[in-house]
Each structure stands twice: as structure tokens, then as C-alpha cells.
Amino acid sequence: MFAWFFKYSRPLAYAAAGLVLGFALAWAWLTLSPSKDQDIVAEAISNHSRSLMVSHLVDCHSSDQQTVRPWFNGKLEYSPPVVDLEQAGYTLVGGRVDILEKRPVAAIVYQREKQIINLFVWPATGRKIDIDVRSERGYQFCGWNQAGLNYLCISAMSGDDLEKFEDQVREHLSL
């Protein structure tokens, strides 16, 4: 019994070391490689900042959800919900069609005081997003999935304020 152990101890040690190394490399690759969520967030932040710079905030300028929602008909293959958040202090500015992951998505624009919020909405075909409030490049963002649609909101407002906006949207979508 001990003879077998001494005969094969070195190859077994090498195999164990290789296995540990393999797991460590796989963990590092999965942890450090950019995720799909990071890619879509980077695109959305670029779209948000570009909409503020080139005066292309909306294609349909209206504070009436009954005007903005049907405006998307024929421009997208789905009908994004447009919620009225006026009583919560968020004014609907309008909507536009934008591009995320090489496909058209709805960008519904709200304003609170001087802060602009872009709410991107698209069908969750294959991948549902779930992103807690985070910050990147001076913007706060968060995302979630509800009723088969992904929602990603971005603004320069504080993280707490953006979380309140998210809560309001979720609450009104559930009504």
C-alpha cells in the first residue's frame, strides 16, 4: 500500500497542482473579463451623454404618455411602456429610438429639476439584466428586468435619487 503511494505521489501532486492552477485561471478569467452588462452599460452611457451634447434628447417631444407611447409604433418591434411619474416629481420629456447591442431600443426621457434621465427599454431576448445602482464616468446607472423587458436608466443625479426613480418606475409598471 505505502509502496504504491510513494511510487505515484509525485504524479498525483503534479495533477493536484494542475487542477488547482486550472481552477484559479478559470476563476480569474471569469472575474476579470468584461461582462456583457459592462458592454451594454458603456454603450448606454455613450448614448446618454451624446443625447445631451448634440441636442438630440428626443425625437418625440411630449410630456403626455398617450402621445409618446404610440410614437414608438412602427419604429420598434415592441411597445415600450411609458409611465406617468409627474406626481413623483419626474417630468416626461419624450422619447427617441436609440441603438444598444446593434439593435433599436426605446429611450424614454424624464427630467427632475435640471437632471435628465434616459430610461432604455428593450425585450429581454436571451439575457435579462440586473444591475444595482453603480457609477461610471460621472453617471449613475441601474438596470432590471420586468415582464419580459430590460430597463436601464442613466443619469448624472445621485445614486440615491436614481434608486428612487427606479422604485417609482417599477411601482407604476406593476399597476
Residue frames relative to the residue before (quaternion, step in Angstrom):
aa qw qx qy qz dx dy dz
M 1.0000 0.0000 0.0000 0.0000 0.00 0.00 0.00
F 0.7127 0.4277 -0.2628 0.4899 3.61 0.82 -1.01
A 0.5897 0.5707 -0.3717 0.4341 3.58 1.09 -0.58
W 0.6403 0.5190 -0.3196 0.4673 3.59 0.99 -0.84
F 0.6524 0.5255 -0.3093 0.4501 3.56 0.96 -0.93
F 0.6897 0.4673 -0.2887 0.4718 3.60 0.85 -0.91
K 0.6351 0.5424 -0.3284 0.4412 3.58 1.06 -0.72
Y 0.8040 0.2842 -0.1253 0.5070 3.60 0.97 -0.88
S 0.3956 0.7498 -0.4664 0.2525 3.62 1.20 0.08
R 0.6624 0.5026 -0.3175 0.4558 3.59 0.93 -0.81
P 0.6777 0.4576 -0.3201 0.4784 3.70 0.79 -0.80
L 0.6300 0.5218 -0.3398 0.4641 3.61 1.05 -0.69
A 0.6379 0.5179 -0.3235 0.4692 3.60 1.01 -0.79
Y 0.6474 0.5055 -0.3190 0.4728 3.60 0.99 -0.79
A 0.6466 0.5179 -0.3156 0.4628 3.58 0.98 -0.84
A 0.6548 0.5050 -0.3075 0.4708 3.59 0.96 -0.86
A 0.6510 0.5065 -0.3136 0.4705 3.58 0.97 -0.86
G 0.6474 0.5135 -0.3170 0.4655 3.59 1.00 -0.80
L 0.6419 0.5231 -0.3160 0.4632 3.56 1.01 -0.79
V 0.6563 0.4956 -0.3038 0.4809 3.59 0.93 -0.89
L 0.6475 0.5132 -0.3139 0.4678 3.59 0.94 -0.85
G 0.6462 0.5292 -0.3141 0.4515 3.57 0.97 -0.85
F 0.6627 0.4878 -0.2997 0.4827 3.59 0.94 -0.87
A 0.6477 0.5201 -0.3200 0.4556 3.60 0.97 -0.83
L 0.6673 0.4883 -0.3062 0.4717 3.60 0.93 -0.82
A 0.6440 0.5120 -0.3244 0.4668 3.60 0.97 -0.81
W 0.6481 0.5119 -0.3170 0.4663 3.60 0.95 -0.85
A 0.6635 0.5010 -0.3057 0.4639 3.59 0.91 -0.91
W 0.6544 0.5119 -0.3206 0.4548 3.60 0.93 -0.83
L 0.6893 0.4736 -0.2843 0.4688 3.59 0.90 -0.90
T 0.6897 0.4871 -0.2795 0.4570 3.57 1.00 -0.78
L 0.7852 0.3731 -0.1776 0.4613 3.58 0.85 -0.93
S 0.5858 0.5767 -0.3966 0.4085 3.63 1.11 -0.34
P 0.5434 -0.6250 0.4349 0.3536 3.60 -1.02 0.71
S 0.3389 -0.7479 0.5359 0.1964 3.54 -0.92 0.91
K 0.6640 -0.4820 0.3837 0.4237 3.54 -1.31 0.23
D 0.6156 0.5487 -0.3533 0.4418 3.60 1.05 -0.74
Q 0.6420 0.5161 -0.3358 0.4569 3.61 0.96 -0.77
D 0.6409 0.5278 -0.3256 0.4524 3.58 1.01 -0.78
I 0.6982 0.4629 -0.2809 0.4683 3.57 0.85 -0.96
V 0.6151 0.5307 -0.3469 0.4686 3.60 1.08 -0.66
A 0.6427 0.5167 -0.3259 0.4624 3.59 0.93 -0.84
E 0.6481 0.5051 -0.3147 0.4751 3.60 0.97 -0.82
A 0.6776 0.4990 -0.2947 0.4528 3.57 0.89 -0.95
I 0.6327 0.5132 -0.3366 0.4723 3.60 1.00 -0.75
S 0.6355 0.5155 -0.3279 0.4722 3.60 0.98 -0.79
N 0.6563 0.5049 -0.3099 0.4673 3.59 0.94 -0.86
H 0.6447 0.5233 -0.3161 0.4589 3.57 0.97 -0.87
S 0.7097 0.4526 -0.2772 0.4633 3.58 0.75 -1.01
R 0.6281 0.5256 -0.3365 0.4648 3.60 1.05 -0.71
S 0.6416 0.5268 -0.3330 0.4472 3.60 0.99 -0.78
L 0.6649 0.4905 -0.3014 0.4758 3.58 1.11 -0.59
M 0.6938 0.5070 -0.2774 0.4297 3.59 1.05 -0.76
V 0.8051 0.3285 -0.1528 0.4696 3.57 0.84 -0.91
S 0.4832 -0.6931 0.4149 0.3376 3.56 1.24 0.44
H 0.5051 0.5939 -0.4601 0.4248 3.55 0.94 0.92
L 0.0870 0.8425 -0.5230 0.0952 3.50 0.88 1.01
V 0.8077 -0.0204 0.0521 0.5869 3.58 0.91 -0.91
D 0.3561 -0.6846 0.5880 0.2425 3.53 -1.32 0.43
C 0.7335 0.2396 -0.1494 0.6182 3.54 1.23 -0.59
H 0.1119 -0.8174 0.5644 0.0271 3.56 -0.28 1.26
S 0.3739 0.6960 -0.5373 0.2952 3.57 -0.42 1.25
S 0.3279 -0.7283 0.5663 0.2033 3.55 -1.14 0.66
D 0.5762 0.5765 -0.3618 0.4525 3.57 1.33 0.16
Q 0.3946 -0.7394 0.4944 0.2305 3.57 -0.54 1.16
Q 0.6279 0.5387 -0.3347 0.4512 3.61 1.14 -0.56
T 0.6421 0.4618 -0.3215 0.5206 3.59 1.28 -0.13
V 0.6949 0.4962 -0.2804 0.4385 3.57 0.88 -0.96
R 0.6604 0.5291 -0.3295 0.4187 3.61 0.80 -0.94
P 0.7238 0.4132 -0.2879 0.4717 3.67 0.70 -0.86
W 0.5212 0.6352 -0.4207 0.3846 3.60 1.18 -0.37
F 0.6493 0.5304 -0.3159 0.4441 3.60 1.08 -0.67
N 0.5049 0.6580 -0.4279 0.3591 3.64 1.19 -0.42
G 0.8052 0.2357 -0.2089 0.5025 3.54 -0.88 1.00
K 0.6728 0.4605 -0.2916 0.5003 3.58 1.24 -0.32
L 0.7611 0.1884 -0.0971 0.6130 3.55 1.26 -0.56
E 0.5055 -0.6545 0.4722 0.3052 3.57 -1.21 0.45
Y 0.7243 0.2968 -0.2092 0.5862 3.59 1.27 0.21
S 0.3923 -0.7061 0.5382 0.2405 3.54 -1.26 0.33
P 0.2415 -0.7976 0.5327 0.1475 3.61 -0.28 1.19
P 0.4560 -0.6623 0.5054 0.3131 3.59 -1.02 0.69
V 0.1280 -0.7572 0.6372 0.0647 3.54 -1.03 0.83
V 0.1304 -0.8324 0.5370 0.0405 3.56 -0.37 1.23
D 0.4084 -0.6862 0.5543 0.2348 3.52 -1.21 0.70
L 0.0222 -0.8238 0.5648 -0.0428 3.57 -0.48 1.23
E 0.2534 0.8159 -0.4890 0.1762 3.58 1.29 0.34
Q 0.6796 0.4920 -0.3053 0.4504 3.61 0.89 -0.86
A 0.6653 0.4700 -0.3019 0.4954 3.60 1.18 -0.44
G 0.6140 -0.5950 0.3312 0.3991 3.60 1.28 0.01
Y 0.6090 0.5225 -0.3570 0.4782 3.59 1.27 0.26
T 0.2245 -0.7898 0.5608 0.1060 3.57 -0.60 1.16
L 0.3873 -0.6882 0.5640 0.2413 3.55 -0.93 0.93
V 0.2323 -0.7816 0.5677 0.1132 3.57 -0.74 1.10
G 0.6754 -0.4345 0.3072 0.5105 3.58 1.04 -0.79
G 0.3990 -0.7093 0.5250 0.2491 3.52 -1.23 -0.47
R 0.0597 -0.7647 0.6392 0.0556 3.51 -1.33 0.29
V 0.4209 -0.6364 0.5666 0.3112 3.53 -1.30 0.22
D 0.0444 -0.7867 0.6156 -0.0124 3.55 -0.88 0.99
I 0.4145 -0.6947 0.5297 0.2550 3.58 -1.29 0.03
L 0.0756 0.7440 -0.6613 0.0579 3.56 -1.00 0.97
E 0.8406 0.0150 -0.0658 0.5374 3.56 -0.88 0.97
K 0.6649 -0.5604 0.2756 0.4098 3.54 0.96 1.01
R 0.6718 0.4193 -0.3374 0.5089 3.59 1.06 0.69
P 0.5445 -0.6244 0.4410 0.3453 3.59 -1.11 0.59
V 0.0341 -0.7795 0.6253 -0.0127 3.54 -1.06 0.89
A 0.5128 -0.6153 0.4944 0.3377 3.55 -1.26 0.40
A 0.0867 -0.7387 0.6652 0.0659 3.54 -1.09 0.80
I 0.0773 -0.7899 0.6083 -0.0030 3.54 -0.44 1.27
V 0.2006 -0.8303 0.5178 0.0476 3.54 -0.61 1.19
Y 0.0625 -0.7741 0.6300 -0.0061 3.53 -0.94 1.04
Q 0.1610 -0.7661 0.6116 0.1143 3.54 -1.29 0.34
R 0.0354 -0.7483 0.6619 0.0255 3.53 -1.13 0.79
E 0.7875 -0.0784 -0.0412 0.6099 3.52 -0.45 1.29
K 0.7882 -0.2715 0.1880 0.5194 3.64 -0.58 -1.03
Q 0.5710 0.6232 -0.3670 0.3884 3.59 1.28 -0.08
I 0.2657 -0.7503 0.5916 0.1284 3.55 -0.93 1.00
I 0.1118 -0.7704 0.6258 0.0487 3.56 -1.05 0.85
N 0.1655 -0.7462 0.6379 0.0942 3.56 -0.86 1.01
L 0.0910 -0.7694 0.6316 0.0292 3.57 -0.82 1.05
F 0.1532 -0.7918 0.5891 0.0501 3.56 -0.38 1.29
V 0.0426 -0.7972 0.6018 -0.0249 3.57 -0.92 0.99
W 0.1768 0.7711 -0.5968 0.1341 3.59 -0.93 0.94
P 0.6086 -0.5608 0.3989 0.3949 3.60 -1.16 0.46
A 0.3930 -0.7116 0.5392 0.2203 3.54 -1.08 0.83
T 0.0829 0.8094 -0.5725 0.1017 3.56 0.42 1.20
G 0.8555 0.0728 -0.0879 0.5051 3.54 -0.35 1.24
R 0.8269 0.0739 -0.0168 0.5572 3.61 0.93 -0.70
K 0.1779 -0.7730 0.6045 0.0737 3.52 -0.74 1.12
I 0.2873 -0.7639 0.5489 0.1805 3.57 -0.90 0.85
D 0.0251 0.7534 -0.6568 0.0196 3.53 -1.26 0.56
I 0.1479 0.8014 -0.5510 0.1798 3.55 -0.07 1.33
D 0.3527 -0.7135 0.5665 0.2137 3.56 -0.74 1.06
V 0.6660 -0.4913 0.3619 0.4290 3.57 -1.24 0.36
R 0.0701 0.7746 -0.6201 0.1024 3.53 -0.83 1.13
S 0.3378 -0.7293 0.5629 0.1927 3.51 -1.33 0.18
E 0.1366 0.7618 -0.6270 0.0880 3.53 -1.12 0.76
R 0.8618 0.0318 -0.0621 0.5024 3.56 -1.03 0.91
G 0.7194 -0.4597 0.2429 0.4606 3.59 1.05 0.78
Y 0.6635 0.4597 -0.3052 0.5053 3.60 1.26 0.09
Q 0.3265 -0.6894 0.6088 0.2178 3.52 -1.25 0.57
F 0.0288 0.8022 -0.5958 0.0262 3.59 -1.06 0.68
C 0.0314 0.7613 -0.6477 -0.0001 3.52 -1.30 0.44
G 0.0771 -0.8099 0.5807 0.0305 3.55 -1.19 0.45
W 0.0003 0.7877 -0.6156 0.0227 3.53 -1.21 0.58
N 0.3483 -0.6979 0.5837 0.2258 3.51 -1.37 0.12
Q 0.1113 0.7833 -0.6035 0.0993 3.54 -0.95 0.90
A 0.8606 -0.0075 -0.0353 0.5080 3.55 -0.91 1.01
G 0.7368 -0.4520 0.2310 0.4466 3.58 0.93 0.91
L 0.6656 0.4451 -0.3075 0.5141 3.58 1.27 0.17
N 0.3416 -0.6909 0.5979 0.2202 3.55 -1.20 0.67
Y 0.1163 -0.7655 0.6311 0.0477 3.55 -1.11 0.80
L 0.0285 0.7760 -0.6286 0.0446 3.57 -0.92 0.94
C 0.0345 -0.8132 0.5809 0.0022 3.59 -0.57 1.11
I 0.0911 -0.7906 0.6052 -0.0217 3.50 -1.09 0.92
S 0.1738 0.7671 -0.6025 0.1355 3.54 -1.00 0.88
A 0.5000 -0.6236 0.5043 0.3269 3.54 -1.33 0.20
M 0.4527 0.6838 -0.4596 0.3410 3.60 1.25 0.00
S 0.6709 -0.4962 0.3501 0.4256 3.59 -1.23 0.23
G 0.6493 -0.5272 0.3844 0.3908 3.55 -1.25 0.42
D 0.6391 0.5234 -0.3232 0.4616 3.59 1.01 -0.81
D 0.6653 0.4962 -0.3032 0.4682 3.59 0.96 -0.86
L 0.6525 0.4984 -0.3244 0.4697 3.59 0.99 -0.74
E 0.6191 0.5310 -0.3400 0.4682 3.58 1.07 -0.67
K 0.6252 0.5191 -0.3312 0.4796 3.61 1.07 -0.71
F 0.6240 0.5241 -0.3337 0.4740 3.58 1.04 -0.78
E 0.6395 0.5246 -0.3215 0.4610 3.59 0.91 -0.92
D 0.6517 0.5177 -0.3156 0.4558 3.59 0.91 -0.89
Q 0.6538 0.5146 -0.3104 0.4598 3.59 0.98 -0.85
V 0.6545 0.5003 -0.3174 0.4697 3.59 0.92 -0.89
R 0.6601 0.5090 -0.3137 0.4546 3.60 0.84 -0.94
E 0.6585 0.5166 -0.3107 0.4505 3.56 0.92 -0.90
H 0.7011 0.4608 -0.2718 0.4714 3.60 0.89 -0.89
L 0.6163 0.5314 -0.3503 0.4637 3.59 1.13 -0.51
S 0.6778 0.5023 -0.2834 0.4561 3.57 1.13 -0.65
L 0.5355 0.6483 -0.4012 0.3632 3.60 1.21 -0.27
